[in-house]
Amino acid sequence: MDHGFEAEVMKICSNKDSFVLKVWNKNSKPDIGFQYRLLKVLFERGLSAPKPLGWGINPNGDKVLLTTFDGTPVLKVNEKKMTEIATILSRIHHMHVKEIGKIQLPRYDFVDYFFPGVRENPDIFHALNALVQTTQIKQEHVIHGDFHLQNILEKDGGYTVIDWKNGQLGDPRYDFAWSLTLKKIYVSERLANVFRSAYLLDHAIQLRDLELFEALACLRWILLNRIGGVPKGHVTRDRVKVILSKNPFLNEPEFTI
């Protein structure tokens, strides 16, 4: 299986079933116990999460998490798939905090968490500060934190959302805007708009707020691009420039992509 930036992922097969073992043997040291408990609650409530089977520490001292095998990442999309994926995100955002029981979801500082090292990039930091001061970040709902196609598995017509390490109390408007922006960059604007329309049917967001949170998401992509944390293809840069040029809160010439 593909390995992530932070962990090694292995598929384990028996005569009847298949499982996924995730081993954090790199620099990242997440709270695996928390991830296990969160996945358990999400799975029990039917929120398209993998079923957690166990967690612990291997003989090398690495943290490990065992879950069910739920397919492979979504590689090809169409309007139907985009609508279904939007519905999944909508269901996550509709989940009331009380439904997760005694699990204490973290509430991070928005800028520090989603914009690591931003103070070393004055152009982004200045624009980010202006946007954050313009709106109120409402960290009151369960969010995934990185809802993109590589974190959505498909198998037998169903979907499973993986990689919940960024699960937290956050603002669904940002969670949605980040996902939408990634689809505009890596899929297509047409299918991203299908995703947008399907989600907004269930979650009304004022146009001004949507444009503002899309601006925040775009700034985050530019920041991660500078530190080497995003994939890039031959049209990626042009698509980001289009997003910048269309957003009333951003000025494309101000930023080096």
N, C-alpha and C positions, 0 to 999 in steps of 0.2 A: 504494500500500500504506500501511497505518497506520505512523506514525512513533512511535518510542519516545521516552522521556524523554532519552536520551543520544545518539541517532543518527538519521539519516535513512535510510529503507529504500526501495529502488527495485526494481521488477521490470523485467527486461530480457528481451525476447523476440526470438528469431530465427525462421527458417522452421521449424526442427526442435525447438528446445529453449527453455526459459525458465530464467532465472537470477535471483538476488537479489544486489544490491549494497548493502552496508551502509556508510554514510559517517558517521564520527564527527566531525561538524562543530560539535559543541556543547562543553560544558565537559569531558565525560569524555574521557580519553585512555588507553584500555586498551592492553595489550600485544597487538597484533593478531597478531604473529608467534607468540606462545604460543597464542592461540586457534586459529590455522590448524593448528598442529602437533597440538593436542589434538583438534580435530575430525577430523583425518586418522586418528589412532589409533582414535578411537571409531568412525568410519565403517568402517574396515578390519576392526574386530571385530564389526560388525553391531549396534551399540548405538543404533540409531534416531537417529543424528545426521546432519545435512546433509553432503553431500560438499563439502569445501572445494576451490576451484579456483584461488585466487590471493589474494594480499594485497599491500598496498603503500601508497604515499602519492600522492594526486592533486596536480594543479598548485597547488591552494590550500593544500597542506600538511596536508590532512586524511587520517587513516588510513582505509583502505578494505579490505573483505573481500568476496570474491566466492564464492558458493556456488550449489549447485543450488536450483531452486525446488521446494519439496516440499509445496505446498498452502497452505491457509489455517487459521487458528486454530480449534480445536474450539469450536463455539458451542452445540451441543446434545449432551447426554449421556444415556445410559441405563445400565442395569446392565451390559450387555455391554461398552460403551465404558469404563466405570469399571474393570472387571476387567482389560481389556487395558492401560489406562494404568497401573494398579498393577503389572502384570507388567513393564512397561518400566522403571519406577523400581526394581523389585526387581532386574532384570538389571544396572542401573547400579551398584547397591550391592554386587552380587556380584562385580563386576570387581575382580580383584586388582591392587594397585598395580604389581606387576612386569609386568603386561600392557601398561602404557603406555610401556614401554621407558625411554629416556633422558630423557623429559620430566620435569622437576622440578615437580611440582604444589606450589603454595604451601600453607603451613599458617599461617593467620592467628590472631591472638588472637580468640577466640570473641566476647567481649563487644564489643571495639572494632569488629570487622567487621560483625556483624549488628545491633548496637544503637548506631548513630552518634548522638552527642549525648545519650546516655542520662543522663549526669551532670548535665545541665541539667533533668532531670525526676526530682526526689528520690523521688517515690512509686514510679515504675517502677524506678529504680536500686536502691532498698532491697529491693524484692521480687525483682529479678533477682539481686542478690548472695546473697540467702538461698537461692535455687534453685540457683545455680551451686555454692555451697558444700555443697549436699546431695548432689550427684552428681559423677561424673568425666566430663568431656567427652572422648570418645575420638576424636581426629582421625587416624584410621588408614585411612579408605576414601575412594574417589572419591565425591564428591557433586556434584549439579548446583547447589544453592544457591538455586534459585528455581523449583521444579518446579510450575508452575500451568498452567491450560488455555490461556492466551494464549501460552505458550511451547511448546505442543504443536500441531503442524500435522497435518492429515489430508488424504490424497489417495489416491483409488482403494482405499480400505479399509485403508491403511497409515498409520503415524504417524511423525513426526519431531520430535525434541526440539531446540529452538533456544535461542539466547541462553545460551551457556556461559561468559559473562564471570565468573560466580561459581564456576566449576569449581575445586575445591580438594580437599585432604585434610581431611575433616571427619567428623562423627559422623552416620551414616545415621539414627539415631533422631531427631535434630533435623531433618534434611532431609525425612524422612517426616512428622514432626509439623507442620512448616510447610506442606507440601502438603495434609495432611489438614485443618488449620485453615482454610486458604483455601477448601477445598471446602465446609466447613461454613458459612462466611460467604457465599460467592458462588454456591453451587449449591443444596444442600439437605442436611440432616442424614442423610436416608435414603440418598441416593446417596454421601455421604461415608462412611457406614458400610459400603457395598458396597466402596468403595475400601480402606477400613481392613481389612476381613476378607480381601480378596484378597491384599493385601500381607503381612499377618501369617501367611498360610499358608506363606509362604516365608521370613519373617523373624520369628522369635519375639521379642517384646519383653515384658518383664514389665509388668503393669498399672501398677505404681507408676512405672516409668520412662516409660511412655507418657504417663501423666497429667502427669508432671513436664515432659516435653519439649513437650507440648501447652501447658502453662502458659507456658513460655518463648516458644513461637510466638505465643501470644495477647498477651503483653507486647510482643513485637516489633511486632505489628500496631497496638497502641494507640500505641506510640511513633511509628511511621511515619504513622499517622493525624494525630498532632499536628503533624507537620512537613509535612503535605500530600502524602504519598507513596503513598496508596492510593485506589482508586476507592470510591465510596460510593453506595448506592441507598437507597430508602425503607425497606427492612427490614434494612439492614446493621447499624445500631446495635443493634437488638433482638437480632439473631443473636449479636453479640459478647457482649451482656449474658447471654444464655443460656449461652454457653460459659464465661464467668466464673463464673456461679452454680453450674455443675455440676462445676467443677474443684476438687478438695479442697486444692490448693495456692494458690488465689487467693480473694480476697474482693472481690466485685464493687463494693460501695460505696466501696472505697478508691481507685478509679480513675475519672478523668474521661475519658469517651469522646468 
